[in-house]
Amino acid sequence: VVLVCGRRRPQLKRDTLGSTVTRWRATVHWSSKARVFWPLLLILLAADCATKQLAETYLTPEHIPHEVAGSFVRLTLAHNSGAAMSFSLGRYSRIGFSLAALLALILLAQLYVRTPATHRLRAAALALVVAGALGNLLNRWLSPRGVTDFIDVGVRSWRFYTFNLADAGISIGAVLLIVILSRERSSVKGAA
């Protein structure tokens, strides 16, 4: 449960004629993890969707690099019908990777629910992975060409795979989540 609702409290206010009017206000208390998770998820998801739209609008035609920081960072529009690093399932890529993303989101939701209310760093890591998975899933469903990638990093001809903000969120969040969960596991073993 993400939100814990408090009791409704009546508010007494005076209307323009001077009589007292009673209004009810619901108080919502967010857990510490929710105050980190939801804003970070929404910010990354919105930024991912917006930057993909900007890339589609301003970086055409595809595969033409636009230098940002010399040849090290370039913006290059590309579409990926597969998964990370162009991994493909052939004509079943869209449905296969969509189902894999949905399964991952279900598992991540369970991990979020099991996360203690005070574990803000784990909530942040989960938000990054969930936002990235949602961003790429939405893009995969809405774009007939596949997921929009546009961040191109490398030196001269040695280039990393072109990626987007969702991919960066998934990567950073996954590494952070692995570190956090392994530390939690080792501290539980040390206490036993």
C-alpha positions as CSV (number, residue, x, y, z in Angstrom):
1,V,0.0,0.0,0.0
2,V,1.5,3.3,-1.1
3,L,-0.6,5.8,0.7
4,V,-1.9,5.6,4.2
5,C,-5.0,7.8,4.6
6,G,-5.6,9.6,7.9
7,R,-8.9,10.4,9.5
8,R,-11.0,13.1,8.0
9,R,-10.9,16.2,10.0
10,P,-13.6,18.9,9.8
11,Q,-12.5,22.4,8.9
12,L,-14.5,25.2,10.1
13,K,-14.6,28.2,7.8
14,R,-16.7,31.4,7.7
15,D,-18.5,32.1,4.4
16,T,-19.0,35.6,3.0
17,L,-22.1,36.1,5.1
18,G,-20.4,35.3,8.4
19,S,-22.0,31.9,9.1
20,T,-19.8,28.9,9.9
21,V,-19.4,26.3,7.2
22,T,-18.0,22.8,8.0
23,R,-15.9,21.2,5.3
24,W,-14.2,17.8,5.4
25,R,-10.6,17.4,4.4
26,A,-8.8,14.0,3.9
27,T,-5.3,13.9,5.2
28,V,-2.9,11.7,3.2
29,H,0.4,10.5,4.7
30,W,3.1,9.3,2.4
31,S,5.6,6.8,3.6
32,S,9.3,7.8,3.3
33,K,9.8,5.3,0.4
34,A,6.7,6.7,-1.4
35,R,8.0,10.2,-1.2
36,V,11.1,9.1,-3.1
37,F,9.6,6.5,-5.4
38,W,6.7,8.2,-7.0
39,P,8.2,11.6,-7.8
40,L,11.4,10.0,-9.2
41,L,9.3,7.6,-11.3
42,L,7.1,10.3,-12.7
43,I,10.0,12.7,-13.4
44,L,12.1,10.0,-15.2
45,L,9.1,8.7,-17.2
46,A,8.1,12.2,-18.3
47,A,11.7,13.1,-19.2
48,D,12.1,9.9,-21.1
49,C,8.8,10.4,-23.1
50,A,9.7,14.1,-23.8
51,T,13.2,13.4,-24.9
52,K,12.1,10.6,-27.2
53,Q,9.6,13.0,-28.8
54,L,12.2,15.7,-29.2
55,A,14.6,13.2,-30.8
56,E,11.9,12.1,-33.2
57,T,11.2,15.7,-34.1
58,Y,14.7,17.3,-34.3
59,L,17.2,14.4,-35.0
60,T,15.8,13.2,-38.4
61,P,16.9,11.5,-40.5
62,E,18.0,8.4,-38.6
63,H,21.6,7.5,-38.0
64,I,23.0,11.0,-38.7
65,P,25.1,12.0,-35.6
66,H,24.8,15.5,-34.0
67,E,27.8,16.2,-31.9
68,V,27.1,17.5,-28.3
69,A,30.6,17.1,-26.7
70,G,32.8,16.5,-29.6
71,S,32.7,12.9,-30.9
72,F,32.4,11.6,-27.3
73,V,28.7,12.4,-26.8
74,R,26.5,12.6,-29.9
75,L,22.8,12.6,-30.4
76,T,21.8,10.1,-33.1
77,L,18.3,9.0,-33.8
78,A,17.8,5.2,-34.1
79,H,15.0,2.8,-33.6
80,N,15.3,-0.6,-31.9
81,S,12.6,-3.2,-32.4
82,G,14.5,-5.6,-30.2
83,A,15.9,-5.2,-26.7
84,A,19.1,-3.9,-25.2
85,M,22.1,-4.0,-27.6
86,S,19.7,-4.9,-30.5
87,F,18.9,-8.4,-29.1
88,S,16.0,-9.6,-31.2
89,L,13.3,-12.3,-31.2
90,G,12.6,-11.7,-34.8
91,R,8.9,-10.9,-35.7
92,Y,8.0,-11.8,-32.1
93,S,10.2,-9.0,-30.6
94,R,7.4,-6.6,-29.8
95,I,5.1,-9.1,-28.0
96,G,8.0,-11.0,-26.4
97,F,9.7,-8.0,-24.9
98,S,6.4,-6.4,-23.9
99,L,5.5,-9.6,-22.0
100,A,9.0,-9.7,-20.4
101,A,8.7,-6.0,-19.4
102,L,5.2,-6.7,-17.8
103,L,6.6,-9.6,-15.9
104,A,9.5,-7.6,-14.7
105,L,7.1,-4.8,-13.6
106,I,5.1,-7.3,-11.6
107,L,8.2,-8.6,-9.8
108,L,9.4,-5.0,-9.2
109,A,6.0,-4.1,-7.8
110,Q,6.2,-7.0,-5.3
111,L,9.7,-5.9,-4.3
112,Y,8.4,-2.3,-3.8
113,V,5.6,-3.6,-1.6
114,R,8.1,-5.7,0.5
115,T,10.5,-2.7,0.8
116,P,10.4,-1.3,4.4
117,A,8.9,2.2,4.5
118,T,12.2,3.8,5.6
119,H,14.4,2.3,2.8
120,R,14.6,5.4,0.6
121,L,17.6,4.3,-1.5
122,R,16.0,1.0,-2.4
123,A,12.9,2.9,-3.4
124,A,14.9,5.2,-5.6
125,A,16.6,2.3,-7.3
126,L,13.3,0.6,-7.9
127,A,11.8,3.9,-9.3
128,L,14.6,4.2,-11.8
129,V,14.1,0.6,-13.1
130,V,10.3,0.8,-13.1
131,A,10.3,4.2,-14.9
132,G,12.7,3.0,-17.5
133,A,10.8,-0.2,-18.1
134,L,7.5,1.7,-18.4
135,G,9.1,4.3,-20.7
136,N,10.4,1.7,-23.1
137,L,7.2,-0.4,-22.9
138,L,5.1,2.6,-23.8
139,N,7.4,3.5,-26.6
140,R,7.4,-0.1,-27.9
141,W,3.6,-0.1,-28.0
142,L,3.1,3.4,-29.4
143,S,5.9,3.4,-32.1
144,P,5.6,1.1,-35.1
145,R,9.4,1.4,-35.6
146,G,10.3,0.2,-32.1
147,V,12.0,2.0,-29.1
148,T,13.5,5.4,-29.9
149,D,17.2,5.6,-29.0
150,F,19.3,8.7,-29.4
151,I,22.2,9.0,-26.9
152,D,25.4,7.9,-28.6
153,V,28.6,7.7,-26.5
154,G,32.1,6.7,-27.5
155,V,35.4,7.6,-28.9
156,R,35.9,7.9,-32.7
157,S,34.8,4.6,-34.2
158,W,34.5,2.8,-30.8
159,R,30.9,3.5,-29.9
160,F,28.7,2.1,-27.2
161,Y,25.2,1.1,-28.2
162,T,22.8,4.0,-28.8
163,F,20.4,4.3,-25.8
164,N,17.8,6.6,-24.2
165,L,17.0,7.9,-20.7
166,A,14.9,4.9,-19.9
167,D,17.8,2.6,-20.6
168,A,20.0,4.8,-18.4
169,G,17.5,4.6,-15.6
170,I,17.2,0.8,-15.9
171,S,21.0,0.4,-15.9
172,I,21.7,2.8,-13.0
173,G,18.8,1.5,-11.0
174,A,19.7,-2.1,-11.5
175,V,23.3,-1.6,-10.4
176,L,22.2,0.3,-7.4
177,L,19.5,-2.3,-6.5
178,I,22.1,-5.1,-6.8
179,V,24.5,-3.3,-4.5
180,I,21.7,-2.5,-2.0
181,L,20.2,-6.0,-1.9
182,S,23.7,-7.6,-1.6
183,R,24.6,-5.4,1.3
184,E,21.3,-6.2,3.0
185,R,21.8,-9.9,2.4
186,S,25.4,-9.7,3.8
187,S,24.3,-7.7,6.9
188,V,21.5,-10.3,7.6
189,K,24.1,-13.1,7.3
190,G,26.5,-11.2,9.6
191,A,23.7,-10.7,12.2
192,A,22.8,-14.4,12.1
